[in-house]
């Protein structure tokens, strides 16, 4: 394996193609290093100046590309997230009936339209960036701030925790109607059971979820058919006279047409709670087989639309809505009215099963999100190395919430609704940002911008009602959100906090803590070494390189960045890449900027090779927005590398040849005895003379128009400046 370092190379008059600056440092770059070196030498933990390496011959050929390991098919993936979204009919039906009365079906229709819009929003966003993490993944690859994406992810975490606890408590309440056991004990047992199931493995837990989902759908189909037959039969268990009486009573309960708009608004807001779980599939998309994700969205949309709309319609005809006191038991009441005690028993058992299964959805979604964030250094890396730790931690938090809330789910239900609707709204905004910042990123489809805007507006309406209706529990929500954000910020800013601690311990009065100071310095060094990053550069574009360095400074704890360029022929290597990198290396002495040339095709094998060679995970490898749809070069094939900039036009990036050719004269000028004379002779600088007439410059500039050179005032045309001015 060949390696070449530029710092100690001999200065050559002529460089071979592709290596024009590989073996030397430009004179004025060296001067910049010497100038900044005075400050850099005083920097604790100075990483050193960048080097140039060339892998011109690999010891072993790179392995062929292998597709990502995906194990979940369409039905299993739909079951994992479908248990959550389809279980909502047990509590949403009663909530819609109480809020909107006879107009509740219209609210359900608007909610179905909203979810239909989000079906396309999620499809475009996630197929463009098919990685675990949901909204966090979208914002991470479109925004310039990793911390902003991480803070938004805390909303998703809170949503998963609240979903698991509320589902466990609701399942416990239904189970209490069958067996006299407190819902607290049942909830804790369910949370622990699904924790063990998740620890066994996602494939095995997916099979259990698929069985529960199938049982739930069968039960719901039976309930729909039995209720429909009972309503339509004139002399059955629900005579026509009873059906007519129910409709009239429900119309009066609603308040007639006078409250139509208000009831419609409330009904839509409550119906939106029935689409929770729609985002879950995006958090384990990497475990799904290719092409499965859009199908899960389609299946969930059909299921939730049919179930919620059908059951609220049947409740309007088969029950008196004012008699539904327990909102969570609306379907049990419908089953008893239309089928009798036997159907009520089956529905209650199904409620326990499917609500419990939604706990598994929370485990899977939370695990996928935490693993992705850990790889991006937003959370400790141990969560990525061992996903069982995140599962056990999630279980402990959920159990503690059940105990703290003493079996009451009111506060958590409010947290759950607000967090979920906020995440949906941010997903729509994330797609708008994705379309504007990453327009050439390949995806399965591209929506008109009106779709995410309309979807966002509808979610804002539902979110506003959720905030207004649960105003009393908002302090509870924000307290939990504050704790999550505080823990996240402490980890994200851990290097800066250690720096502050280092400055405090370095004071003379803290000499007794010298041992602690050394441990702090060592800890900082380990964090920076662990967080070194890689940037794949296809062209020599100093603006792009500078933007990359600024991104690393703002978002990462690294003090070492490798700029990698892969090539096939040396003649095609960008001539100015090393040159520009040396300039930026001198400009940012806090980061060591290496340039690495690798003779290999860019793709997953190269990413895997460099990751194992340098110990840098693919999550900390950065690229500009890819535009290729070729297998092996698509974003989903690149092992999870991060997109930090928009697409780069190669032709535009290489239109820098003429100015660079004149850099030789610039380098010569700074080393000569009379540098200004050389600059003027070579046309790199122009003579200027001070004018006592303020408008002289402007008149000259207007006369010359858009000339590429600055206007010069002829010598003698104006008074010369004073000696002191010239010296200044």
SVG drawing of the C-alpha trace seen along z (x, -y; Angstrom):
<svg xmlns="http://www.w3.org/2000/svg" viewBox="-90 -68 105 83">
<polyline fill="none" stroke="black" stroke-width="0.4" points="0.0,0.0 1.6,-3.2 1.5,-6.3 2.9,-9.7 3.2,-12.6 3.5,-16.2 5.0,-17.9 8.5,-16.5 8.6,-16.2 11.2,-17.9 10.3,-21.0 10.2,-20.3 10.0,-22.8 7.5,-20.6 5.0,-18.2 3.8,-15.1 0.1,-15.1 -2.2,-14.8 0.6,-15.6 1.5,-19.2 1.3,-20.2 1.4,-16.8 5.0,-16.9 5.4,-20.5 3.7,-23.3 3.0,-26.6 5.3,-29.4 2.5,-31.7 0.6,-28.8 3.8,-28.0 3.9,-31.7 0.3,-31.4 1.2,-28.4 4.1,-30.2 1.9,-33.1 -0.9,-31.2 1.5,-28.7 2.4,-31.2 -1.2,-31.0 -1.6,-27.3 1.4,-26.3 -0.3,-27.7 -3.5,-25.8 -3.9,-22.8 -4.1,-19.6 -3.0,-21.2 -3.7,-18.5 -0.8,-19.4 -0.8,-20.5 -2.5,-18.4 -0.7,-15.9 -1.2,-14.3 -1.5,-10.6 -1.9,-8.5 -3.3,-4.9 -2.0,-4.2 -2.0,-0.4 -4.2,1.5 -2.9,4.7 -6.1,6.5 -8.9,5.7 -12.0,4.2 -14.9,6.7 -17.9,6.5 -20.9,4.4 -23.5,6.2 -27.0,4.9 -28.0,3.9 -29.4,6.7 -33.2,6.4 -35.4,9.0 -38.9,7.6 -41.5,8.1 -44.6,6.1 -47.0,7.8 -44.6,8.0 -43.6,4.4 -47.2,3.3 -48.0,5.3 -45.3,3.7 -46.5,0.1 -50.1,1.1 -50.8,2.4 -50.2,-1.1 -52.3,-3.0 -55.2,-0.6 -55.5,-0.2 -56.4,-3.9 -60.0,-3.0 -60.6,-1.8 -60.2,-5.3 -60.6,-7.6 -64.2,-6.5 -65.4,-7.6 -63.5,-10.8 -64.9,-11.8 -68.4,-10.9 -68.2,-13.0 -66.6,-16.0 -68.5,-16.1 -71.6,-14.0 -73.4,-13.2 -71.0,-15.2 -68.0,-13.1 -67.9,-11.1 -67.1,-14.4 -64.2,-15.0 -63.0,-11.4 -63.1,-12.1 -61.0,-15.3 -58.5,-13.3 -58.3,-10.6 -57.6,-13.3 -54.8,-14.7 -53.3,-11.3 -53.6,-10.7 -51.5,-13.9 -48.9,-12.7 -48.7,-9.3 -47.1,-11.1 -45.0,-13.4 -43.5,-10.4 -43.0,-8.5 -40.9,-11.2 -38.9,-12.1 -38.1,-8.6 -37.4,-7.1 -35.0,-10.1 -33.2,-9.3 -34.0,-5.7 -32.4,-5.5 -33.7,-5.0 -34.6,-8.1 -37.7,-9.5 -37.8,-13.3 -34.4,-13.4 -32.9,-11.7 -34.6,-14.2 -33.4,-17.3 -29.9,-15.9 -29.4,-15.6 -31.0,-18.9 -30.2,-21.4 -26.8,-22.7 -27.3,-22.1 -27.0,-18.6 -28.0,-19.9 -31.4,-21.2 -32.2,-17.8 -31.2,-16.1 -33.5,-18.4 -36.4,-17.7 -35.7,-14.0 -36.5,-14.4 -40.2,-15.0 -40.2,-11.6 -38.6,-10.0 -41.3,-11.5 -44.0,-10.3 -42.7,-6.8 -42.5,-6.7 -46.0,-8.2 -47.4,-5.8 -46.0,-2.7 -47.2,-3.8 -50.7,-4.9 -51.1,-1.7 -50.0,0.4 -52.4,-1.4 -55.3,-1.2 -54.7,2.5 -54.6,2.9 -58.0,1.2 -59.6,3.5 -58.0,6.5 -59.5,5.4 -63.0,5.9 -62.2,9.5 -60.0,10.3 -60.1,8.3 -56.5,7.1 -55.2,3.6 -54.2,1.9 -50.8,0.8 -49.7,4.4 -50.9,5.4 -49.2,2.4 -45.8,3.2 -46.0,6.8 -46.8,6.0 -43.9,3.5 -41.5,6.1 -42.8,8.8 -42.3,6.8 -38.9,5.8 -37.9,9.4 -39.5,10.0 -37.5,7.2 -34.2,8.4 -34.8,11.8 -34.7,10.1 -36.7,8.0 -37.5,10.8 -39.0,13.0 -40.8,10.1 -42.1,9.1 -43.7,12.6 -45.5,12.1 -46.7,8.6 -47.9,10.1 -50.0,12.7 -51.5,10.0 -52.2,7.8 -54.0,10.6 -56.2,11.4 -57.0,7.7 -58.1,7.3 -60.2,10.4 -62.0,9.1 -62.6,5.7 -64.0,7.2 -66.4,9.4 -67.5,6.3 -68.1,4.2 -70.1,7.0 -72.2,7.8 -73.0,4.1 -73.9,3.5 -76.3,6.4 -77.9,5.4 -78.5,1.9 -79.9,3.0 -82.2,5.7 -85.6,4.2 -86.5,6.7 -83.1,7.9 -81.3,7.1 -81.5,3.4 -85.1,2.8 -85.6,0.0 -87.4,-2.0 -84.4,-1.9 -82.0,-3.0 -84.3,-5.9 -84.5,-6.9 -80.7,-6.8 -80.2,-9.0 -82.7,-11.6 -81.2,-11.5 -77.7,-11.9 -78.8,-14.9 -80.2,-16.6 -77.1,-15.7 -75.0,-17.4 -77.0,-20.6 -78.3,-20.3 -76.9,-22.5 -76.2,-25.5 -72.9,-24.0 -71.8,-22.3 -68.6,-24.3 -67.5,-24.0 -68.3,-20.3 -66.6,-19.7 -63.4,-21.3 -63.4,-19.4 -64.2,-16.1 -61.3,-16.6 -58.9,-17.3 -59.9,-14.2 -59.8,-12.1 -56.2,-13.1 -55.3,-11.2 -56.3,-8.1 -53.4,-8.4 -50.7,-8.2 -48.2,-5.5 -48.1,-6.5 -44.6,-7.7 -43.4,-4.5 -42.5,-2.8 -39.9,-5.5 -37.9,-4.6 -37.1,-1.1 -37.0,-1.5 -33.5,0.0 -34.8,3.3 -37.5,3.4 -36.9,5.1 -36.6,2.7 -39.9,1.3 -41.7,2.3 -41.9,-1.2 -44.4,-2.8 -46.6,0.3 -46.7,0.0 -48.0,-3.5 -50.6,-2.5 -51.8,0.4 -52.0,-1.7 -53.9,-4.4 -56.5,-2.0 -56.8,-0.3 -57.2,-3.4 -59.5,-5.1 -61.9,-2.2 -61.9,-1.3 -62.3,-4.8 -64.9,-6.0 -67.0,-2.8 -67.1,-2.5 -68.1,-6.1 -70.9,-5.8 -72.1,-2.6 -72.0,-4.2 -74.2,-7.0 -76.9,-4.5 -76.5,-1.8 -75.9,-3.7 -76.9,-6.9 -73.7,-8.9 -74.5,-10.6 -74.6,-7.2 -70.9,-6.6 -69.5,-7.7 -66.2,-5.7 -64.7,-7.0 -62.2,-4.1 -65.1,-1.6 -67.0,-2.9 -66.4,0.2 -67.3,2.5 -70.6,0.7 -71.1,1.0 -70.4,4.7 -72.8,5.2 -75.6,3.3 -75.2,5.0 -74.1,8.5 -74.5,9.1 -72.2,10.2 -70.2,12.7 -69.1,10.0 -68.3,7.6 -66.0,10.2 -64.1,10.8 -63.7,7.1 -62.4,6.6 -59.8,9.4 -58.8,7.9 -58.4,4.5 -56.0,6.0 -54.0,7.8 -53.6,4.9 -53.0,2.2 -50.3,4.4 -48.8,4.9 -48.5,1.2 -46.0,1.3 -43.7,3.3 -44.0,0.7 -42.7,-1.9 -39.8,0.4 -38.8,0.9 -39.2,-2.8 -37.3,-4.0 -34.5,-1.5 -34.0,-2.5 -34.0,-6.2 -31.5,-5.8 -29.2,-3.6 -29.1,-6.2 -28.5,-9.1 -25.7,-7.2 -23.9,-6.7 -24.1,-10.4 -22.6,-11.1 -25.7,-12.7 -25.9,-10.0 -23.2,-7.8 -21.8,-5.3 -22.5,-2.4 -26.2,-2.5 -25.1,-1.7 -22.7,1.1 -25.3,2.7 -28.9,1.9 -30.1,4.0 -29.0,1.1 -31.5,-1.3 -34.2,1.4 -33.6,1.9 -33.4,-1.9 -36.7,-2.4 -38.4,0.3 -37.1,-1.3 -38.4,-4.8 -41.8,-3.4 -42.2,-1.5 -41.2,-4.5 -43.8,-6.6 -46.5,-4.0 -45.6,-4.1 -45.2,-7.9 -48.6,-8.5 -50.3,-5.8 -52.1,-4.2 -53.6,-7.5 -52.9,-8.2 -54.4,-11.7 -51.1,-13.6 -49.3,-11.1 -52.1,-11.1 -51.8,-14.9 -48.0,-14.6 -48.5,-11.9 -51.0,-13.8 -49.0,-17.1 -45.7,-15.4 -47.1,-13.2 -48.8,-16.1 -45.7,-18.3 -43.6,-15.6 -46.0,-15.2 -46.0,-19.0 -42.2,-19.1 -42.1,-16.2 -44.1,-18.3 -41.7,-21.2 -38.7,-18.9 -40.0,-17.8 -40.2,-21.4 -36.6,-22.0 -35.6,-18.7 -37.1,-19.8 -35.4,-23.2 -32.0,-22.1 -31.6,-18.6 -33.6,-18.9 -31.5,-16.4 -31.5,-13.7 -33.1,-10.6 -36.4,-9.5 -39.4,-7.3 -41.6,-10.3 -41.6,-14.1 -44.7,-16.0 -46.0,-19.4 -45.0,-21.8 -48.7,-22.4 -49.0,-18.9 -46.7,-19.4 -47.9,-22.9 -51.6,-21.8 -50.7,-18.9 -48.8,-21.2 -51.7,-23.6 -54.2,-20.8 -51.9,-19.5 -51.4,-22.9 -55.2,-23.1 -55.3,-19.8 -52.3,-20.8 -53.8,-24.1 -56.9,-22.3 -54.7,-19.8 -52.8,-22.6 -56.0,-24.4 -57.8,-21.4 -54.9,-20.2 -53.6,-23.6 -53.7,-22.4 -51.2,-19.6 -48.8,-21.6 -46.4,-22.3 -46.2,-18.5 -45.3,-18.1 -42.7,-20.9 -41.1,-19.6 -40.4,-16.2 -39.4,-17.8 -37.0,-20.1 -35.3,-17.2 -34.8,-15.3 -33.5,-18.4 -31.2,-19.2 -29.7,-15.7 -29.3,-15.9 -27.6,-19.3 -25.2,-18.2 -23.9,-15.4 -23.8,-17.6 -21.8,-20.3 -19.7,-18.0 -16.5,-19.1 -17.2,-22.8 -18.2,-22.0 -14.9,-20.1 -13.1,-23.0 -14.6,-25.4 -13.7,-22.9 -10.2,-22.8 -9.8,-26.5 -11.1,-26.6 -8.8,-23.8 -5.8,-25.4 -6.0,-28.5 -3.1,-28.8 -5.5,-28.5 -6.6,-25.0 -3.1,-23.4 -4.3,-20.8 -6.6,-19.4 -3.8,-18.8 -4.8,-15.1 -8.3,-16.0 -7.0,-18.5 -5.0,-15.8 -8.0,-13.5 -10.1,-16.3 -7.5,-16.9 -7.3,-13.2 -11.0,-12.9 -11.2,-15.8 -8.5,-14.2 -10.3,-10.8 -13.6,-12.5 -11.9,-14.3 -10.1,-11.2 -13.3,-9.2 -15.1,-11.9 -12.7,-12.3 -14.6,-12.7 -14.2,-12.1 -15.3,-14.2 -15.5,-12.8 -14.6,-15.5 -15.2,-14.9 -13.8,-18.2 -11.4,-20.9 -13.8,-23.6 -12.5,-25.8 -15.9,-27.1 -17.2,-23.5 -14.1,-22.6 -14.5,-25.7 -18.2,-24.9 -17.3,-21.4 -14.8,-22.7 -17.3,-25.1 -19.9,-22.4 -17.5,-20.2 -16.6,-23.0 -20.2,-23.8 -21.6,-20.3 -18.8,-17.8 -16.2,-17.4 -13.5,-16.3 -10.1,-18.0 -9.2,-15.8 -10.8,-15.8 -9.7,-13.7 -10.6,-15.0 -10.8,-11.9 -10.7,-11.9 -11.1,-8.5 -9.8,-8.2 -9.1,-5.8 -6.4,-7.7 -4.0,-10.2 -4.6,-12.6 -8.1,-13.2 -7.2,-14.2 -8.2,-17.9 -5.0,-19.9 -5.9,-22.4 -7.3,-20.0 -4.1,-19.8 -3.4,-23.5 -6.8,-24.6 -6.7,-22.1 -3.4,-23.6 -4.9,-27.1 -7.8,-25.9 -5.5,-23.9 -3.6,-27.1 -6.9,-29.1 -8.3,-26.6 -5.4,-25.5 -7.8,-23.8 -8.5,-21.1 -6.0,-18.9 -7.0,-18.7 -5.5,-15.8 -5.9,-15.1 -6.1,-11.4 -6.1,-10.1 -7.4,-6.6 -7.2,-4.7 -10.6,-3.0 -14.1,-3.5 -16.3,-5.4 -19.0,-3.2 -19.9,-1.0 -16.7,1.2 -14.5,-1.9 -16.6,-3.3 -16.3,0.0 -12.6,0.2 -11.8,-3.4 -14.1,-2.9 -12.2,0.2 -8.8,-1.3 -9.4,-4.5 -12.0,-3.5 -14.4,-6.2 -18.1,-5.0 -19.9,-5.8 -22.2,-8.1 -19.3,-10.4 -18.4,-10.4 -19.8,-13.3 -20.7,-13.9 -22.4,-16.4 -25.8,-15.5 -25.6,-12.5 -27.6,-12.5 -26.8,-9.0 -29.5,-6.3 -26.9,-3.6 -26.8,-0.7 -23.9,-1.1 -23.9,-4.8 -27.4,-5.6 -27.7,-7.2 -29.3,-4.0 -26.2,-2.0 -23.6,-4.3 -23.8,-2.8 -25.5,-5.8 -23.0,-8.6 -24.4,-12.1 -25.3,-14.6 -24.2,-18.0 -24.3,-20.1 -26.4,-20.4 -25.5,-18.8 -22.3,-20.1 -22.1,-20.8 -18.7,-19.4 -18.4,-21.7 -18.8,-24.8 -16.5,-23.5 -13.7,-23.1 -14.0,-26.5 -11.0,-27.8 -8.0,-27.0 -7.1,-30.5 -6.9,-32.1 -4.9,-29.2 -2.3,-29.5 -1.5,-33.0 -0.9,-31.8 2.7,-31.0 3.3,-34.8 1.6,-35.5 3.9,-33.0 6.9,-34.5 5.9,-38.0 5.7,-37.3 9.3,-35.9 10.9,-38.7 12.5,-41.9 10.1,-44.2 6.8,-42.2 4.5,-45.1 6.4,-45.9 6.1,-42.3 2.4,-42.2 1.9,-45.4 4.0,-44.1 2.2,-40.8 -1.2,-42.5 -2.1,-41.1 -2.2,-44.6 -2.8,-48.1 -1.4,-51.5 -3.7,-53.8 -3.4,-57.5 -5.2,-59.4 -7.7,-62.0 -8.8,-65.1 -12.0,-65.1 -14.5,-62.8 -16.4,-62.1 -13.4,-61.4 -13.5,-57.7 -17.2,-57.4 -16.9,-59.4 -14.1,-57.2 -15.9,-54.1 -19.0,-55.1 -17.0,-55.9 -15.3,-52.5 -18.6,-50.7 -18.3,-47.0 -14.6,-46.7 -12.8,-43.8 -10.1,-46.2 -10.4,-49.0 -10.4,-52.6 -7.0,-54.3 -6.6,-58.0 -3.7,-59.2 -0.6,-60.4 -0.7,-64.1 -4.4,-64.5 -4.9,-65.0 -3.1,-65.9 -0.9,-63.2 -1.5,-62.0 0.6,-63.0 3.6,-61.0 1.8,-59.8 -1.1,-58.6 1.2,-56.7 3.0,-55.1 -0.3,-54.0"/>
</svg>
